[in-house]
């Protein structure tokens, strides 16, 4: 989880750095988005979509593992003497 969040944070930090450089060079104008390269917006969109897909895939894997544990009755032991694997 931390790997994907870290990559997402790095991409957004780079976006902010580019935006700050554009504002620094051209001044704080309401139309500064016209001066930003188009690949910046594409990279931002791609980063957001990939983070969303990673979250959905992680949730799906977690849900599948929960279902598999219930189907095989591999829950936690109910008694301290019951430490063996279920048959």
C-alpha positions in Angstrom: 0.0 0.0 0.0 2.8 2.4 0.8 4.5 1.8 -2.5 1.6 3.0 -4.6 0.9 5.9 -2.3 4.5 6.9 -2.4 4.6 6.8 -6.2 1.4 8.9 -6.4 2.9 11.4 -3.9 6.1 11.7 -6.0 4.1 12.4 -9.2 2.0 15.0 -7.5 5.1 16.7 -6.0 6.6 16.9 -9.5 3.3 18.4 -10.8 3.4 21.0 -8.1 7.0 21.8 -8.9 6.2 22.3 -12.5 3.2 24.5 -11.7 5.3 26.6 -9.3 7.9 27.1 -12.0 5.3 28.2 -14.5 3.8 30.7 -12.0 7.3 31.9 -11.1 8.2 32.5 -14.8 5.0 34.0 -16.0 3.6 35.5 -12.9 0.3 34.6 -11.1 -2.2 35.0 -13.9 -5.6 33.4 -14.1 -4.7 31.7 -17.5 -1.5 30.0 -16.4 -2.9 26.7 -17.4 -2.4 27.7 -21.1 1.3 27.9 -20.4 1.6 24.4 -19.0 2.7 21.6 -21.3 -0.1 19.1 -22.2 1.8 16.1 -21.0 1.5 17.5 -17.4 -2.2 17.0 -17.4 -1.9 13.6 -19.1 0.6 12.5 -16.5 -1.7 13.7 -13.7 -4.7 11.9 -15.1 -2.6 8.7 -15.6 -1.4 8.8 -12.1 -4.9 9.2 -10.7 -6.3 6.4 -12.8 -3.4 4.1 -11.8 -3.9 4.8 -8.1 -7.6 4.2 -8.4 -7.0 0.9 -10.2 -4.4 -0.2 -7.6 -7.0 0.5 -4.8 -9.7 -1.4 -6.6 -7.4 -4.4 -7.3 -6.1 -4.4 -3.7 -9.7 -4.4 -2.4 -10.7 -7.2 -4.8 -7.7 -9.4 -3.7 -8.6 -8.8 0.0 -12.2 -9.7 -0.6 -11.3 -12.9 -2.5 -8.9 -14.0 0.3 -11.6 -13.4 2.9 -14.0 -15.5 0.9 -11.4 -18.3 0.4 -10.7 -18.4 4.2 -14.4 -18.8 4.9 -14.9 -21.5 2.3 -12.1 -23.6 3.7 -13.0 -22.8 7.3 -9.5 -21.6 8.0 -10.5 -19.0 10.6 -8.7 -18.4 13.9 -8.7 -21.3 16.4 -11.5 -21.1 18.9 -9.6 -22.8 21.7 -6.0 -22.7 22.7 -5.8 -26.5 22.4 -7.2 -26.3 18.8 -3.9 -25.3 17.1 -4.0 -27.8 14.3 -5.1 -27.3 10.7 -8.8 -28.0 9.9 -9.5 -31.2 8.2 
